[in-house]
Amino acid sequence: MIIGEGLYVQKSFPFTQKLTNHQAEFSVLSSLLDYLLEENLVEHTITVHTDSKVVAQAIAKKFTKNSAFDSLVEEILIKFALFPLLFLKWIPESQNKGADHLARQGLAKALKL
């Protein structure tokens, strides 16, 4: 969900390939950043909420212990650098029902493909 002055967009990003849970979490963040770039929202203050502690910690530390995610983290960090006021905030899953709803929408779309 993207909310701002005169802006309310709810997005989900279906994937055509089979991904693990963590791969999907990293991939959706990358897709969100692509969308924000396409919409030219670079100069806006943006807070991204995630219920993925793995994603939040990897981006904050600019490092992941799991080498399978190295390229995804690197890709995301390159995109992050383009946004001067972009913040990633971890929200426990129990407090992040909106993200869960969007994830389910993305899964439903992917199952239809």
C-alpha positions in Angstrom: 0.0 0.0 0.0 1.4 3.4 -1.0 -0.1 6.4 0.8 0.9 10.0 0.4 -0.5 13.4 -0.3 -3.2 12.7 -2.9 -1.8 9.2 -3.3 -3.3 5.8 -2.3 -2.1 2.8 -4.2 -2.5 -0.8 -3.2 -0.1 -3.1 -5.1 0.7 -6.8 -5.1 3.4 -8.4 -7.3 2.7 -11.9 -8.6 5.7 -14.0 -9.5 5.7 -16.5 -12.4 8.4 -18.7 -10.9 8.4 -20.8 -7.7 10.2 -19.0 -4.9 10.9 -19.8 -1.3 9.3 -17.6 1.3 12.4 -15.5 1.8 13.1 -15.2 -1.9 9.6 -13.9 -2.4 10.0 -11.4 0.4 13.2 -10.0 -1.1 11.7 -10.1 -4.6 8.6 -8.2 -3.7 10.8 -5.4 -2.1 12.8 -5.2 -5.3 9.6 -5.1 -7.3 8.2 -2.3 -5.1 11.4 -0.3 -5.6 11.1 -0.8 -9.4 7.5 0.5 -9.2 8.5 3.5 -7.2 11.2 4.3 -9.7 8.7 3.9 -12.6 6.3 6.3 -10.9 9.1 8.8 -10.3 8.6 8.8 -6.6 12.3 9.1 -5.8 12.1 12.5 -4.1 9.3 11.5 -1.8 9.7 10.4 1.9 8.9 6.7 1.8 8.5 4.2 4.6 8.3 0.6 3.7 6.8 -1.7 6.3 7.8 -5.4 6.2 6.9 -8.3 8.4 10.1 -10.1 7.3 12.8 -9.7 9.9 15.2 -11.5 7.5 14.7 -8.8 4.9 14.8 -5.9 7.3 18.0 -7.1 9.0 19.8 -7.9 5.7 19.0 -4.5 4.2 19.9 -2.6 7.5 23.2 -4.5 7.8 23.8 -4.5 4.0 24.7 -8.2 4.4 23.0 -11.6 4.6 24.4 -14.8 6.1 22.6 -16.8 3.4 24.6 -16.5 0.2 21.5 -17.5 -1.8 20.2 -14.0 -1.1 23.4 -12.1 -1.9 22.4 -11.0 -5.4 18.9 -10.0 -4.2 20.3 -7.9 -1.3 22.9 -6.3 -3.6 20.1 -5.4 -6.2 17.9 -3.9 -3.5 20.8 -1.9 -2.0 21.6 -0.4 -5.4 18.0 0.7 -5.8 17.7 1.9 -2.2 20.6 4.3 -2.9 18.5 6.1 -5.5 16.0 7.2 -2.8 17.3 9.8 -0.3 14.4 9.4 2.0 13.5 5.7 1.9 13.1 3.9 5.2 12.5 0.2 5.8 10.8 -0.7 9.0 10.1 -4.2 10.4 6.6 -4.7 11.8 5.8 -8.0 13.5 3.5 -10.1 11.4 0.7 -9.9 14.0 0.7 -6.1 13.6 1.0 -6.1 9.8 -2.3 -7.4 8.5 -2.3 -5.2 5.5 0.9 -6.8 4.2 -0.5 -10.2 4.8 -3.6 -9.3 2.8 -1.5 -8.1 -0.1 0.7 -11.2 0.0 -2.4 -13.3 -0.3 -3.6 -11.3 -3.3 -0.2 -11.7 -5.0 -0.3 -15.5 -4.4 -3.9 -15.7 -5.8 -2.8 -13.8 -8.9 0.3 -16.0 -9.3 -1.9 -19.2 -9.1 -4.1 -17.9 -11.9 -1.1 -17.4 -14.3 
